[in-house]
Amino acid sequence: MRFANSVTLDIGHVEAAGIDSVRFVKELKADIIDKLSFVHIHRYNGPHNGGLRDHWGLLEGCRELRALGFLLEKKMDIGVILEINDMENLGESLKLLERFNEPIPEAEP
């Protein structure tokens, strides 16, 4: 048997398990972060679509996006997979994720 050399972190499922994803990401050790190749991201927000409790679109300031931000401070070369069911909010969720690709403004002197 062979095991993968990389790990995919599902931030939305961390939240669905009742774990604060921001705290979880902040507490990840460097050896685990080094193994991360991808992040699945979606928002946990209670029941919808027949009882499914997660896979909601992202919202400005939601904990899942904040967790992603902290993770990207530690490791920028990570792929992000948006995993949502509410397709009417797909565009807004993508715009929120695209902000992480924008250059960080230089501090004013």
N, C-alpha and C positions, 0 to 999 in steps of 0.2 A: 504494500500500500504506500502511496505517496501523498504527501500533504502539500497544499498550496504554500507558496512563499509569501503570499500577501493576504491581507484581511480587508474586507469591506465592512465599514461601520454604517449601521442603519440608525441614524439619529432619531428618526420618527419612532422606531420601535423601542429605542431607549426610553423615550417619553411615554409610549404606550405601556411600558413595563412599570411606570410609576417612578422612574429615575429622572432627576433633573439633568437634562442633557448638557447644560452649560457646566455644571459641576463635574459631571462625568468626563467631559473633554478636558477640562482644566486639570483633572487628576490623572490623566493618561500618562504613563511613563514613556520616556523617549524611545525605548526599544519597541514598544507597541506602535507608537506613532510612525516609526520608521517602516513598519510592515504595512501600514495603511496605503492602499492604492486607490480606493473609491469610497465615496460616501453616498448612501441613499438618503434623500431628504424628502420629508413630507411632514405635515403638521398633524399632531394628535389633538382632537377637538370633540370627542364624544361621538355618539352614534349617528350614522347616516347611511344611506344606501343599504337598507336592510340590516342595520346593526353594526356595520363596520365602524370602528372607533378611530381609525387613523386614515392616512392617505388624503387628507384635506390639503387644499392649496395653501401656500405660504402667505403670511401677512407681515407687513412692516413691523419690525421689532419683536417678532415671535421668538420664543426661546430656541427653537430649532435653528433659525438663522443666526442667532447670537452664538450658539454652540459652533456652528460652521465657521463663523468669523474667528473665534478663538483657536479653532483647529488650524485654519489657514495661516494664522500668525506663527504657528509652530511648523507647518509643512505646507508649502504652496503648491507643490507638484502632486496634486491629488485630483482625481476625476470626480465630478459630481453628477449623480443620477437623480433627476427629479421624478418622484414616484407618486403621482396624485391621480385621484379618480374624478374629481370635479373639474372637468375639462373647460367649463365656462371661466375658470380662474387661471387657466394655463398661462396666458399671456402675462398676467400680473406676476405670477410666480416666477416666470422666466426673467422678467425685468428685475425683480428683487435679487435674483442670483447673478445677473449680469453685472450688477454693481460691484461685485467682488473682483471683476476683471478690470475695473477702472483704476487708473493710477492714483495713488494716494497723493493728495496735494502737498506741496512743499510748505513747511511752516514759514510764516512770515517773520522777517528779521526783527 
